[in-house]
Amino acid sequence: MVQNIPMVDLRSHFAPLRTEILEGIGQILDDSAFILGAQGRALESELSQYLGVAHGIGCASGTDALLLALRALDIGPGDEVIVPSFTFIATAEAVRYVGATPVFADVEPEYFCITAATVEPLLSPRTRAIIPVHLYGQAAPMDELLDLSQRHQLPIIEDMAQAIGARWQERRLGSLGTLSCVSFFPSKNLGGAGDGGMVFTQDDALAEKLRGLRNHGSWQTYHHDVLGYNSRLDEIQALILRKLFQRLDQYNAGRRRAAALYDQALAELPLQRPSRRVGAEHVFHQYTIQVQDRDGLRQKLQAQGIASGVYYPIPCHLQQAFADLPKVHCPQAEALKDRVLSLPMFPELQESQVARIAEVIAEHLRKS
Ligand SMILES: Cc1ncc(COP(=O)(O)O)c(C=O)c1O
Protein backbone atom coordinates (compact mmCIF):
# COMPACT_ATOMS: atom_id res chain seq x y z
CA MET A 1 0.00 0.00 0.00
CA VAL A 2 1.30 3.48 -0.85
CA GLN A 3 1.90 5.57 2.27
CA ASN A 4 0.48 9.06 2.63
CA ILE A 5 3.08 11.83 2.78
CA PRO A 6 2.44 14.49 5.45
CA MET A 7 3.73 18.09 5.46
CA VAL A 8 5.81 17.33 8.55
CA ASP A 9 6.44 14.09 10.39
CA LEU A 10 6.79 15.01 14.05
CA ARG A 11 6.35 11.45 15.24
CA SER A 12 9.52 10.32 13.41
CA HIS A 13 11.24 13.51 14.49
CA PHE A 14 10.69 12.90 18.19
CA ALA A 15 11.01 9.10 18.17
CA PRO A 16 14.83 8.88 18.58
CA LEU A 17 14.69 11.33 21.51
CA ARG A 18 11.72 9.85 23.33
CA THR A 19 13.60 7.98 26.08
CA GLU A 20 15.99 10.87 26.78
CA ILE A 21 13.12 13.36 26.93
CA LEU A 22 11.03 11.21 29.27
CA GLU A 23 14.00 10.76 31.60
CA GLY A 24 14.60 14.50 31.61
CA ILE A 25 10.95 15.23 32.37
CA GLY A 26 11.13 12.74 35.26
CA GLN A 27 14.05 14.71 36.67
CA ILE A 28 12.14 17.98 36.39
CA LEU A 29 9.15 16.44 38.18
CA ASP A 30 11.49 15.26 40.94
CA ASP A 31 13.09 18.69 41.24
CA SER A 32 9.69 20.40 40.93
CA ALA A 33 11.10 23.68 39.60
CA PHE A 34 8.94 24.36 36.57
CA ILE A 35 9.25 28.03 35.61
CA LEU A 36 12.35 30.23 35.06
CA GLY A 37 14.82 27.57 36.11
CA ALA A 38 18.09 25.98 35.04
CA GLN A 39 16.84 24.42 31.77
CA GLY A 40 15.46 27.73 30.52
CA ARG A 41 18.66 29.59 31.43
CA ALA A 42 20.80 26.93 29.73
CA LEU A 43 18.70 27.10 26.55
CA GLU A 44 18.92 30.92 26.52
CA SER A 45 22.67 30.72 26.84
CA GLU A 46 23.16 27.93 24.27
CA LEU A 47 21.00 29.58 21.64
CA SER A 48 22.42 33.06 22.08
CA GLN A 49 25.93 31.65 21.78
CA TYR A 50 24.92 29.73 18.64
CA LEU A 51 23.52 32.88 17.04
CA GLY A 52 26.43 35.04 18.20
CA VAL A 53 24.41 37.43 20.37
CA ALA A 54 24.82 38.39 24.00
CA HIS A 55 21.32 37.62 25.30
CA GLY A 56 18.40 35.26 24.76
CA ILE A 57 15.18 35.74 26.71
CA GLY A 58 12.74 32.84 26.59
CA CYS A 59 9.02 33.49 26.42
CA ALA A 60 5.72 31.75 25.73
CA SER A 61 5.58 31.94 21.90
CA GLY A 62 7.02 33.55 18.80
CA THR A 63 4.12 35.97 18.82
CA ASP A 64 4.97 36.99 22.38
CA ALA A 65 8.62 37.35 21.40
CA LEU A 66 7.54 40.00 18.86
CA LEU A 67 5.20 41.66 21.36
CA LEU A 68 7.95 41.80 24.00
CA ALA A 69 10.48 43.14 21.48
CA LEU A 70 8.10 45.98 20.54
CA ARG A 71 7.42 46.76 24.19
CA ALA A 72 11.15 46.76 24.96
CA LEU A 73 11.53 49.49 22.32
CA ASP A 74 8.64 51.45 23.93
CA ILE A 75 6.59 51.27 20.75
CA GLY A 76 2.93 52.03 21.31
CA PRO A 77 -0.09 54.08 20.26
CA GLY A 78 0.60 56.64 17.53
CA ASP A 79 3.62 54.71 16.27
CA GLU A 80 3.96 52.86 12.97
CA VAL A 81 5.92 49.69 12.31
CA ILE A 82 6.72 48.40 8.82
CA VAL A 83 5.90 44.71 8.37
CA PRO A 84 5.63 42.47 5.30
CA SER A 85 2.21 41.96 3.83
CA PHE A 86 3.14 38.40 2.93
CA THR A 87 3.82 36.71 6.27
CA PHE A 88 2.05 34.85 9.03
CA ILE A 89 -0.40 37.18 10.77
CA ALA A 90 1.56 37.17 14.06
CA THR A 91 4.12 39.65 12.72
CA ALA A 92 1.42 42.28 12.26
CA GLU A 93 -0.73 41.16 15.19
CA ALA A 94 2.06 41.92 17.66
CA VAL A 95 2.24 45.50 16.37
CA ARG A 96 -1.44 45.95 17.09
CA TYR A 97 -1.16 44.37 20.53
CA VAL A 98 1.03 47.29 21.63
CA GLY A 99 -1.45 49.77 20.12
CA ALA A 100 0.78 50.72 17.17
CA THR A 101 -0.15 50.55 13.47
CA PRO A 102 1.29 47.94 11.12
CA VAL A 103 2.22 49.44 7.75
CA PHE A 104 2.32 46.72 5.11
CA ALA A 105 5.24 46.56 2.68
CA ASP A 106 5.11 44.48 -0.46
CA VAL A 107 7.59 41.64 -1.02
CA GLU A 108 9.95 40.64 -3.82
CA PRO A 109 8.34 37.88 -5.91
CA GLU A 110 11.46 35.75 -6.11
CA TYR A 111 12.42 35.59 -2.43
CA PHE A 112 9.15 36.55 -0.73
CA CYS A 113 10.69 39.23 1.54
CA ILE A 114 10.49 43.00 2.01
CA THR A 115 13.31 45.09 0.51
CA ALA A 116 14.67 48.61 1.01
CA ALA A 117 12.75 49.61 -2.14
CA THR A 118 9.39 48.39 -0.81
CA VAL A 119 9.98 49.79 2.69
CA GLU A 120 11.47 53.22 2.00
CA PRO A 121 8.37 54.87 0.44
CA LEU A 122 6.36 53.86 3.52
CA LEU A 123 8.57 55.61 6.07
CA SER A 124 6.91 58.49 7.91
CA PRO A 125 7.78 60.60 10.95
CA ARG A 126 5.76 58.07 12.96
CA THR A 127 7.76 55.00 11.82
CA ARG A 128 9.49 53.44 14.84
CA ALA A 129 10.77 50.07 13.60
CA ILE A 130 11.01 47.68 10.65
CA ILE A 131 10.28 43.95 10.99
CA PRO A 132 11.70 41.91 8.12
CA VAL A 133 10.57 38.27 8.08
CA HIS A 134 13.05 35.67 6.84
CA LEU A 135 10.26 33.81 5.13
CA TYR A 136 10.35 30.05 4.54
CA GLY A 137 13.87 29.88 6.05
CA GLN A 138 15.83 32.31 3.89
CA ALA A 139 17.25 35.73 4.77
CA ALA A 140 15.56 38.97 3.79
CA PRO A 141 18.06 41.25 1.96
CA MET A 142 19.75 42.34 5.17
CA ASP A 143 22.52 44.58 3.79
CA GLU A 144 20.11 47.01 2.17
CA LEU A 145 17.62 46.82 5.06
CA LEU A 146 20.36 47.47 7.65
CA ASP A 147 21.64 50.34 5.54
CA LEU A 148 18.14 51.81 5.38
CA SER A 149 17.63 51.36 9.11
CA GLN A 150 20.94 53.10 9.86
CA ARG A 151 20.18 56.01 7.53
CA HIS A 152 16.84 56.55 9.22
CA GLN A 153 17.93 55.51 12.72
CA LEU A 154 15.23 52.88 12.96
CA PRO A 155 15.65 49.60 14.82
CA ILE A 156 15.20 46.34 12.98
CA ILE A 157 13.40 43.46 14.67
CA GLU A 158 14.19 40.27 12.76
CA ASP A 159 11.27 37.86 12.64
CA MET A 160 13.26 34.64 12.34
CA ALA A 161 10.39 32.37 13.38
CA GLN A 162 11.01 30.28 10.26
CA ALA A 163 14.77 30.63 9.93
CA ILE A 164 16.75 29.52 12.96
CA GLY A 165 20.19 28.37 11.89
CA ALA A 166 20.12 30.19 8.55
CA ARG A 167 22.89 32.60 7.64
CA TRP A 168 23.35 35.95 6.00
CA GLN A 169 26.93 36.12 4.74
CA GLU A 170 29.01 34.74 7.62
CA ARG A 171 26.51 35.57 10.35
CA ARG A 172 23.53 33.68 11.66
CA LEU A 173 20.20 35.35 11.18
CA GLY A 174 18.99 36.71 14.47
CA SER A 175 22.32 38.47 15.12
CA LEU A 176 21.78 41.34 12.68
CA GLY A 177 18.87 43.39 14.02
CA THR A 178 18.56 45.34 17.27
CA LEU A 179 16.31 42.49 18.38
CA SER A 180 15.31 39.18 16.86
CA CYS A 181 12.46 36.79 17.57
CA VAL A 182 12.11 33.06 17.15
CA SER A 183 9.20 30.64 17.49
CA PHE A 184 9.44 27.11 18.86
CA PHE A 185 6.03 26.09 17.47
CA PRO A 186 6.24 22.30 16.89
CA SER A 187 6.56 22.44 13.10
CA LYS A 188 9.37 25.02 13.13
CA ASN A 189 13.01 24.10 12.39
CA LEU A 190 13.61 24.08 16.14
CA GLY A 191 10.10 23.15 17.23
CA GLY A 192 9.23 21.92 20.70
CA ALA A 193 6.34 19.88 22.07
CA GLY A 194 4.12 22.93 22.48
CA ASP A 195 4.38 26.71 22.22
CA GLY A 196 7.48 28.70 22.99
CA GLY A 197 9.63 31.55 21.74
CA MET A 198 12.73 33.63 22.42
CA VAL A 199 13.94 37.19 21.89
CA PHE A 200 17.63 37.87 21.23
CA THR A 201 19.64 41.06 21.53
CA GLN A 202 23.18 42.35 21.92
CA ASP A 203 21.94 45.22 24.04
CA ASP A 204 22.28 44.68 27.81
CA ALA A 205 19.65 47.27 28.72
CA LEU A 206 17.04 45.85 26.32
CA ALA A 207 17.74 42.33 27.64
CA GLU A 208 17.18 43.45 31.21
CA LYS A 209 13.95 45.14 30.20
CA LEU A 210 12.76 41.99 28.41
CA ARG A 211 13.47 39.81 31.46
CA GLY A 212 11.10 41.90 33.53
CA LEU A 213 8.46 42.41 30.83
CA ARG A 214 7.99 38.66 30.35
CA ASN A 215 7.51 38.27 34.10
CA HIS A 216 4.63 40.64 34.95
CA GLY A 217 6.81 43.74 34.68
CA SER A 218 8.78 42.56 37.68
CA TRP A 219 12.52 42.79 38.21
CA GLN A 220 12.24 42.14 41.93
CA THR A 221 9.71 39.74 43.43
CA TYR A 222 6.30 41.39 43.91
CA HIS A 223 7.58 44.76 42.74
CA HIS A 224 5.86 45.59 39.44
CA ASP A 225 7.36 48.65 37.82
CA VAL A 226 5.44 48.46 34.54
CA LEU A 227 2.59 46.42 33.19
CA GLY A 228 4.13 43.22 31.87
CA TYR A 229 3.02 39.76 30.80
CA ASN A 230 2.97 36.18 31.96
CA SER A 231 5.11 34.98 29.06
CA ARG A 232 7.76 32.50 30.16
CA LEU A 233 9.18 29.36 28.62
CA ASP A 234 8.61 26.50 31.03
CA GLU A 235 11.31 24.08 32.11
CA ILE A 236 9.87 20.98 30.41
CA GLN A 237 9.69 22.81 27.10
CA ALA A 238 13.22 24.17 27.55
CA LEU A 239 14.53 20.68 28.28
CA ILE A 240 12.94 19.28 25.12
CA LEU A 241 14.24 22.18 23.04
CA ARG A 242 17.78 21.66 24.38
CA LYS A 243 17.69 18.02 23.23
CA LEU A 244 16.48 19.08 19.79
CA PHE A 245 18.94 21.96 19.59
CA GLN A 246 21.87 19.51 19.81
CA ARG A 247 20.69 18.23 16.43
CA LEU A 248 19.54 21.48 14.84
CA ASP A 249 22.39 21.69 12.31
CA GLN A 250 21.75 18.08 11.35
CA TYR A 251 18.01 18.79 10.92
CA ASN A 252 18.72 21.83 8.76
CA ALA A 253 21.18 19.81 6.67
CA GLY A 254 18.41 17.21 6.20
CA ARG A 255 16.06 19.93 4.98
CA ARG A 256 18.68 21.24 2.54
CA ARG A 257 19.28 17.71 1.27
CA ALA A 258 15.53 17.27 0.70
CA ALA A 259 15.40 20.66 -1.08
CA ALA A 260 18.25 19.62 -3.39
CA LEU A 261 16.37 16.43 -4.23
CA TYR A 262 13.24 18.44 -5.05
CA ASP A 263 15.31 20.85 -7.17
CA GLN A 264 16.62 17.96 -9.25
CA ALA A 265 13.31 16.13 -9.52
CA LEU A 266 11.34 19.24 -10.54
CA ALA A 267 14.02 20.80 -12.77
CA GLU A 268 12.33 20.23 -16.11
CA LEU A 269 8.78 21.13 -15.09
CA PRO A 270 6.88 24.36 -15.85
CA LEU A 271 6.97 25.71 -12.33
CA GLN A 272 9.19 28.06 -10.35
CA ARG A 273 11.42 26.39 -7.78
CA PRO A 274 12.65 28.31 -4.71
CA SER A 275 15.49 30.71 -5.52
CA ARG A 276 18.63 30.81 -3.40
CA ARG A 277 19.65 34.34 -2.55
CA VAL A 278 23.37 34.94 -3.16
CA GLY A 279 25.13 35.26 0.21
CA ALA A 280 22.32 33.57 2.13
CA GLU A 281 22.17 30.05 3.50
CA HIS A 282 18.61 28.72 3.32
CA VAL A 283 17.27 26.35 6.00
CA PHE A 284 14.10 25.41 4.10
CA HIS A 285 11.43 25.75 6.72
CA GLN A 286 9.29 25.43 3.62
CA TYR A 287 10.04 24.29 0.08
CA THR A 288 7.68 26.58 -1.79
CA ILE A 289 7.13 26.41 -5.52
CA GLN A 290 5.17 28.86 -7.66
CA VAL A 291 2.86 27.39 -10.22
CA GLN A 292 -0.17 28.26 -12.33
CA ASP A 293 -3.27 26.23 -11.52
CA ARG A 294 -1.96 25.91 -7.98
CA ASP A 295 -5.33 24.76 -6.64
CA GLY A 296 -5.70 22.07 -9.32
CA LEU A 297 -2.25 20.72 -8.50
CA ARG A 298 -3.05 20.79 -4.80
CA GLN A 299 -6.17 18.72 -5.36
CA LYS A 300 -4.26 16.23 -7.43
CA LEU A 301 -1.64 15.83 -4.70
CA GLN A 302 -4.33 15.43 -2.07
CA ALA A 303 -6.06 12.73 -4.12
CA GLN A 304 -2.75 10.83 -4.11
CA GLY A 305 -2.36 11.15 -0.32
CA ILE A 306 0.27 13.90 -0.52
CA ALA A 307 -0.11 16.91 1.76
CA SER A 308 0.73 20.45 0.67
CA GLY A 309 0.26 23.90 2.17
CA VAL A 310 -0.56 27.42 1.04
CA TYR A 311 1.41 29.95 3.07
CA TYR A 312 -0.41 32.31 2.80
CA PRO A 313 -3.76 32.34 1.02
CA ILE A 314 -4.60 35.87 2.23
CA PRO A 315 -1.89 38.53 2.57
CA CYS A 316 -2.04 40.40 5.89
CA HIS A 317 -3.28 43.69 4.39
CA LEU A 318 -6.38 41.85 3.09
CA GLN A 319 -7.19 40.06 6.34
CA GLN A 320 -10.53 40.90 7.94
CA ALA A 321 -8.76 41.52 11.25
CA PHE A 322 -7.08 44.56 9.66
CA ALA A 323 -10.08 45.82 7.71
CA ASP A 324 -10.11 49.04 9.76
CA LEU A 325 -6.62 50.05 8.55
CA PRO A 326 -6.20 52.27 5.48
CA LYS A 327 -6.54 50.24 2.26
CA VAL A 328 -3.21 49.44 0.62
CA HIS A 329 -2.23 47.59 -2.53
CA CYS A 330 0.64 45.08 -2.47
CA PRO A 331 0.62 43.67 -6.02
CA GLN A 332 3.36 41.07 -5.50
CA ALA A 333 1.78 39.64 -2.35
CA GLU A 334 -1.60 39.61 -4.08
CA ALA A 335 -0.17 37.63 -7.00
CA LEU A 336 1.82 35.23 -4.81
CA LYS A 337 -1.20 34.21 -2.77
CA ASP A 338 -2.59 32.38 -5.85
CA ARG A 339 0.71 30.85 -6.98
CA VAL A 340 2.57 29.55 -3.93
CA LEU A 341 2.48 25.92 -2.93
CA SER A 342 4.60 24.45 -0.15
CA LEU A 343 5.49 20.79 -0.52
CA PRO A 344 6.16 18.30 2.30
CA MET A 345 9.38 19.32 4.05
CA PHE A 346 11.01 17.82 7.11
CA PRO A 347 14.53 16.57 7.90
CA GLU A 348 13.53 12.90 7.58
CA LEU A 349 11.92 13.23 4.13
CA GLN A 350 13.07 10.29 1.99
CA GLU A 351 14.40 10.38 -1.57
CA SER A 352 11.65 7.96 -2.60
CA GLN A 353 9.00 10.29 -1.16
CA VAL A 354 10.41 13.26 -3.09
CA ALA A 355 10.44 11.13 -6.25
CA ARG A 356 6.80 10.20 -5.77
CA ILE A 357 5.72 13.79 -5.13
CA ALA A 358 7.62 14.94 -8.24
CA GLU A 359 6.01 12.20 -10.31
CA VAL A 360 2.50 13.28 -9.31
CA ILE A 361 3.34 16.93 -10.04
CA ALA A 362 4.82 16.02 -13.44
CA GLU A 363 1.79 13.96 -14.37
CA HIS A 364 -0.58 16.78 -13.45
CA LEU A 365 1.41 19.44 -15.30
CA ARG A 366 1.66 17.27 -18.41
CA LYS A 367 -2.14 16.97 -18.50
CA SER A 368 -2.97 20.63 -17.81
C1 LIG B 1 6.83 34.46 10.40
C2 LIG B 1 6.22 34.10 11.72
N1 LIG B 1 6.18 35.02 12.71
C3 LIG B 1 5.67 34.73 13.91
C4 LIG B 1 5.17 33.49 14.20
C5 LIG B 1 4.53 33.26 15.52
O1 LIG B 1 5.08 32.25 16.27
P1 LIG B 1 4.19 31.44 17.33
O2 LIG B 1 3.28 30.55 16.58
O3 LIG B 1 5.22 30.70 18.13
O4 LIG B 1 3.47 32.43 18.16
C6 LIG B 1 5.20 32.49 13.21
C7 LIG B 1 4.75 31.11 13.40
O5 LIG B 1 3.82 30.65 13.86
C8 LIG B 1 5.72 32.80 11.94
O6 LIG B 1 5.75 31.90 10.96
The ligand as an ORCA input file, in Angstrom:
! r2SCAN-3c Opt
* xyz 0 1
  C       6.826     34.460     10.401
  C       6.225     34.095     11.725
  N       6.175     35.018     12.706
  C       5.668     34.731     13.909
  C       5.166     33.486     14.199
  C       4.531     33.261     15.523
  O       5.082     32.250     16.270
  P       4.188     31.439     17.330
  O       3.279     30.546     16.585
  O       5.220     30.701     18.131
  O       3.466     32.433     18.158
  C       5.200     32.489     13.210
  C       4.748     31.111     13.405
  O       3.823     30.652     13.861
  C       5.724     32.805     11.940
  O       5.753     31.898     10.963
*
